[in-house]
Amino acid sequence: MKLENKGVGLDIGTTKIVAMLGRKNEYGKLKIIGAGKSESLGVHRGVVNNITQTIQSIQSAVQEAEAASGETIREVVVGIAGQHIRSLQHSDYITRPNPEEVIQESDVEELINQVYKLVMLPGEEIIHVLPQEFKVDGQSEIKEPIGMYGARLEANFHVVVGQMSSIRNIARCVKSAGLEFGGITLEPLASSSAVLSKEEKEAGVALIDIGGGTTDLAIFKDGIIRHTSVIPFGGNIITEDIKEGCSIIEKQAELLKTKFGSAWPGENKDNEIVSIPGLRGRDPKEITLKNLSKIIHARVTEIIESVYAEIKNYGHEEQKKKLIAGIVLTGGGSQLKHLKQLVEYITGMDTRIGFPNEHLAGDEHAESTASPMFSTAVGLVMKAVEQMSAYEELTEEEHEAEDLSTNESADQQEVKKRRSIFDRFTEGIREFLDNAE
């Protein structure tokens, strides 16, 4: 695949695996060249529990995307979620040796690298270190410290942590499927890039991404990520409840949920009945839509209340932290009928369904990929394209500076290049895969 501002996102979900290939057009919009979707067979609640099946599902999705686009896919940016992900707030500072010089990018990098050295629980590793606000010599609420004078540089960080074994299993599946590991991004961050506007992030918004196995939450305020969380319940648990409650098989339960399901029991009349064929010549089963929506309502309410508890923990009730833009629902689970009304009823917050079409160019693929279930995949493609653009810019700079560079500056260029394209965590994963061969 040539470097033409193209990128590939790989969303390894509990229900489906999506490979999506896209590139930026001349208007800065994302043009989807091809997408492939396969059933996810080896993943449970966002965590790989069968390596062989996951590899096969990845290969199937990638082959479909290659056939649709006519391109060969080599490198992918992968989304990470799952019940092992947690986040924490951390403050740190550095004392600069020469306060007479202005603060540079290297000072901010030094501070971020210091946070990466934090000691985590056994088996855990830091995935993302996201700076929020900076302080320079006690002066607070600084968004961009570069170019300022000061001796002490301080910052609040949002730190995302995950289980190393789970992440390495995903990386191993990607490598074994014949792909190169181009980067890793937290799925709620990818979804938020695809469906949230700049204004919403500024005003304060909670993104709720309801997937098959997990529900991801990302809270933004003043344009900065404030909180992330992964709740280990999703659409599959609703299907499981329908299966148990109506004594039917999973395939029928899923069909019932998507075709006739509603999160609001009040709208169904008692005489509305759906008939399901019996197994092997048995009599068909008759299920009232009111009972069906009661089962769905009970479980959806539990999921929403878990997410709302997380939003309240962040401090949404306080006037200072009020989320003016309310809630944005996305993911496959957000397509459930009357879910928006139920979320508004439980939380009292304005709610809308988030579609990833804001950044997409209108073309033949845009319609099929503008569904909320593809929000994460679109966000991952955006991240991959961004990485590829940064790589191309660096390559051009290196060609220009080649004749003038000394040994020292070449080393510095290499460090800069590595840090710009892959964050420290991605580099660690790539080294692990190289050593595991």
Secondary structure, 3 states (H helix, E strand, C coil): CCCCCEEEEEEECCCEEEEEEEEECCCCCEEEEEEEEEECCCEECCEECCHHHHHHHHHHHHHHHHHHHCCCCCEEEEEECCCCCEEEEEEEEEECCCCCCECCHHHHHHHHHHHHCCCCCCCEEEEEEEEEEEEECCEEEECCCCCCECCEEEEEEEEEEEEHHHHHHHHHHHHHCCCEEEEEEEHHHHHHHHHCCHHHHHHCEEEEEECCCCEEEEEEECCEEEEEEEECCCHHHHHHHHHHHHCCCHHHHHHHHHHHCECCHHHCCCCCEEEECCCCCCCCEEEEHHHHHHHHHHHHHHHHHHHHHHHHHHCCCCHHHCCCCCEEEECHHHHCECHHHHHHHHHCCCEEECCCCCCECCCCCHHHHCCHHHHHHHHHHHHHHHHHHHHHHHHHHHHHHCCCCCHHHHHHHHHHHHHHHCCHHHHHHHHHHHHHC
